[in-house]
Amino acid sequence: MVKVSVIVPVYNAEKALERCIDSILNQEYKDLELIAVDDGSKDHSGEILDAYAKADPRVIVIHKENSGVSDTRNRALDIAQGEYVQFLDADDWIPADSTKVMVRAIEESGADLVTADFYRVVGNNIARKGSITTSEVLTRQEYAEWMMDSPADYYYGVLWNKLYRRQIIEQYHLRMDKTLSFCEDFVYNLEYILRCRTIIPLQIPVYYYVKTEGSLVSQNLNFSRIVQMKTSIYEYYNAFFKQVLDKKEYSQERINIARFLVSAATDDMAFPLLPGTRKLGEENVKILYNADKSRDPVSAAYYMNKVFDRLLNSVAMKHDLDLRDVRVFYALHEAGRVFSPRELSDFTGISQTMILLSLQKLASRSLAVFHIDLSGIEFSVSDSANDLIKDISQAKKDLYAVMQQGLTEEEIRNARITDDKILTNLKNSLETYEA
């Protein structure tokens, strides 16, 4: 049995489909199946999917007559084999670590649902979106209380920033309601959450959302029309809180629950000059030097550092830090001794001025304690940094996993021996030169 079933409904999506499918098949997490259901597309989407299925055995393609997105997703759920289920829309795509970080979160926490931040993309602009600011595992009731604060937030209503347990889906035969033409994914989430014990929120963006056609904003619906449509599903929403809250709590929160009717959903747009908006691509560590034709060790070291930076960037986002801060923390923690700003700058490639700013941030967040004098920086880790240390350690393991992919156990052992000898030679060479 595969670990993750990734479900993609497809209808006339040929322009963006390859980007979507490539982002799934190129995930760092490989134990997955992709179930793509062609909902009677009239363009070349079906042919594109068939080509992927022919090239990769993990791809399963279903062709059917057009029946709508809910029925299309249901057809995929009927044949899914994964322990977990992840949804995508064909217009969108996911970062390379999306599946990996969600599987890791659900298995380490034992939760029944993962929900995470996402990126909203408009043209060349991008903004990070999220609603729950804690990383603690939440009970169903605690999650519902967060949801009450923003009842129309995409974060809660959509399928694609979440990871589900298929055992729960099948035990209660949870499927999309084909009779709904509005908020069918939100209703599905309500039904699923009722069967959850705990939910784990992630402060890591796991999805690029670019679809605008069909949204409330693009349809230019007026306020009265939005209320009319929401009234049609309010019964589901109200029943959800009746089951999650006790009678006293439900009575106290009825006004807040009713806010759902007048809370207009937005597309969480990303506009230039708005806080949190930046150019698409700036959220990732970029590869600027193309050395595909080169096999020299300097190029290899460049790519290794870039991969590690990308892994550390996810750690930084999770802990609301900059990549620079995490790199400085990593250098200090690995050294475990008095360190001068000049040494830190030499190791990290970060200016001494920026290093001092990172030290101030780490201290203000109570992640580390510093004493700085003429001899250097005396560094000690705070107890509150344990999670950060754990995540950095996992990033190092992930780096090794990337480097060792496709190698046999014997090749890995030999590589370690070789790497140790190479590192010793390099250090000896520098010590001889400096002497």
Residue pairs with C-beta under 8 A, 6 or more apart in sequence:
1 81
1 82
1 83
2 31
2 32
2 33
2 58
2 81
2 82
2 83
3 29
3 31
3 32
3 82
3 83
3 84
3 103
4 29
4 31
4 32
4 33
4 82
4 83
4 84
4 85
4 86
4 99
4 103
4 163
5 32
5 33
5 35
5 76
5 80
5 81
5 82
5 84
5 85
5 86
5 166
6 24
6 32
6 33
6 34
6 35
6 82
6 85
6 86
6 87
6 88
6 99
7 35
7 37
7 73
7 76
7 77
7 80
7 85
7 86
7 87
7 88
8 20
8 21
8 24
8 34
8 35
8 36
8 37
8 76
8 87
8 88
8 89
8 90
9 37
9 39
9 69
9 72
9 73
9 76
9 89
9 90
10 17
10 36
10 37
10 38
10 39
10 41
10 45
10 46
10 49
10 72
10 90
11 38
11 39
11 40
11 41
11 45
11 66
11 69
11 72
11 90
12 41
12 42
12 43
12 45
13 20
13 41
13 43
13 45
13 90
13 91
14 41
14 43
14 44
14 45
14 48
16 90
16 91
16 92
16 93
16 210
17 45
17 48
17 49
17 90
18 48
19 93
20 88
20 89
20 90
20 91
20 92
20 93
21 34
21 36
21 48
21 49
21 52
21 59
22 93
23 93
23 94
23 95
23 96
23 98
24 32
24 34
24 88
24 94
25 34
25 52
25 56
25 58
25 59
26 96
27 94
27 96
27 97
27 98
27 99
27 100
28 96
28 97
28 99
28 100
28 398
28 401
28 402
29 97
29 99
29 100
29 103
32 58
32 82
32 86
32 99
33 58
33 59
33 60
33 80
33 81
33 82
34 52
34 56
34 58
34 59
34 60
35 60
35 62
35 76
35 79
35 80
36 49
36 52
36 59
36 60
36 61
36 62
37 61
37 62
37 64
37 72
37 73
37 75
37 76
38 45
38 46
38 49
38 61
38 62
38 63
38 64
39 64
39 66
39 67
39 68
39 69
39 71
39 72
40 64
40 65
40 66
40 67
45 90
46 61
46 63
49 59
49 61
50 61
52 59
52 61
53 59
53 60
53 61
60 79
62 75
62 76
62 79
64 72
64 75
67 178
68 178
69 176
69 184
70 176
70 177
70 178
70 180
70 184
71 176
71 178
73 87
73 159
73 176
74 175
74 176
74 178
77 85
77 169
77 175
80 166
82 166
83 165
83 166
83 167
84 102
84 103
84 106
84 163
84 164
84 165
84 166
85 163
85 164
85 165
85 166
85 169
86 98
86 99
86 102
86 162
86 163
86 164
87 159
87 160
87 162
88 94
88 160
88 207
89 160
89 209
89 211
91 210
91 211
92 160
92 207
92 208
92 209
92 210
92 211
93 208
94 206
94 207
94 208
95 205
95 206
95 207
95 208
95 284
96 310
97 204
97 310
97 311
97 314
98 206
98 207
99 163
100 398
101 116
101 202
101 204
101 206
101 314
102 114
102 116
102 163
102 202
102 206
103 163
104 394
105 111
105 114
105 163
105 200
105 202
106 112
106 113
106 114
106 163
106 165
106 200
109 137
109 198
109 200
110 198
111 137
111 196
111 197
111 198
111 199
111 200
112 165
112 168
112 195
112 196
112 197
112 198
112 199
113 162
113 163
113 164
113 165
113 192
113 193
113 196
113 198
113 199
113 200
114 162
114 163
114 199
114 200
114 201
114 202
115 132
115 155
115 156
115 161
115 162
115 199
115 200
115 201
115 202
116 130
116 161
116 162
116 201
116 202
116 203
116 204
116 205
116 206
116 207
117 128
117 129
117 130
117 155
117 161
117 202
117 203
117 204
117 205
117 206
117 317
118 128
118 129
118 130
118 154
118 155
118 160
118 161
118 205
118 206
118 207
118 208
118 209
119 126
119 127
119 128
119 129
119 205
119 207
119 208
119 209
119 283
120 126
120 127
120 128
120 129
120 209
120 267
120 268
120 269
120 270
121 208
121 209
121 210
121 270
121 280
122 210
122 212
122 269
122 270
122 271
124 279
124 280
125 270
125 271
125 272
125 277
125 278
125 279
125 280
126 208
126 270
126 277
126 278
126 279
126 280
126 282
126 283
127 268
127 269
127 270
127 274
127 276
127 277
127 278
128 205
128 276
128 283
128 317
129 154
129 155
129 205
129 209
129 268
130 155
130 203
130 205
131 146
131 149
131 150
131 153
131 155
131 156
132 138
132 143
132 146
132 155
132 201
133 203
134 201
135 201
135 202
135 203
135 318
135 387
137 198
137 199
137 200
138 146
138 198
138 199
138 200
138 201
139 197
139 198
139 199
140 193
140 194
140 196
140 197
140 198
140 199
140 244
141 244
141 245
143 193
143 196
143 199
144 193
144 240
144 241
144 244
144 245
147 153
147 156
148 241
148 253
148 256
148 257
148 259
150 156
150 263
151 237
151 257
151 259
151 260
151 263
152 260
152 263
152 264
152 265
152 266
153 265
154 209
154 265
154 266
154 267
154 268
155 161
156 186
156 189
157 183
157 185
157 186
157 189
157 265
158 185
158 186
158 189
158 209
159 185
159 188
159 189
160 207
160 209
161 206
161 207
162 189
164 192
168 174
168 192
168 195
168 196
169 192
171 195
172 191
172 195
174 188
174 191
174 192
174 195
175 188
176 184
176 185
176 188
177 184
177 187
177 188
180 187
180 232
180 233
182 229
182 232
182 233
183 229
183 230
183 233
186 233
187 233
187 236
190 236
190 237
190 240
191 236
193 199
193 240
194 240
194 243
194 244
202 318
203 317
203 318
203 319
203 320
204 314
204 317
204 318
205 283
205 317
209 268
212 218
212 267
215 265
215 267
216 226
216 264
216 265
216 266
216 267
217 266
217 267
217 269
218 267
221 229
223 264
226 264
226 265
227 261
227 262
230 260
230 261
231 261
234 260
234 261
237 257
237 260
238 257
241 250
241 253
241 257
242 250
245 253
250 257
270 277
271 277
284 310
284 313
285 306
285 309
285 310
285 313
285 323
287 303
287 306
289 299
289 302
291 299
291 302
291 303
304 399
304 403
307 399
307 402
307 403
308 395
308 396
308 399
309 323
309 327
311 395
311 398
311 399
312 323
312 326
312 327
312 330
312 392
312 395
313 323
313 326
314 395
315 321
315 326
315 388
315 391
315 392
315 395
316 322
316 323
316 325
316 326
318 391
319 326
319 387
319 388
319 391
321 361
321 365
322 358
322 361
324 348
324 350
324 354
324 358
325 358
325 361
325 362
326 388
326 392
327 348
327 350
328 344
328 348
328 350
328 355
328 358
328 359
328 362
329 358
329 362
329 367
329 368
329 385
329 388
329 392
330 392
331 339
331 344
331 347
331 348
332 339
332 344
332 368
332 377
332 379
333 379
333 381
333 389
333 392
335 379
337 379
338 375
338 376
338 377
338 378
338 379
339 376
339 377
339 379
340 375
340 376
340 377
341 352
341 355
341 356
341 376
341 377
342 352
343 376
344 350
344 352
344 355
344 377
345 351
345 352
345 355
348 355
350 358
359 368
359 370
359 372
359 377
362 368
362 370
363 369
363 370
365 384
366 382
366 384
367 381
367 382
367 384
367 385
367 388
368 379
368 380
368 381
368 382
368 385
369 379
369 380
369 382
370 377
370 378
370 379
371 377
371 378
372 378
381 389
404 412
404 415
407 415
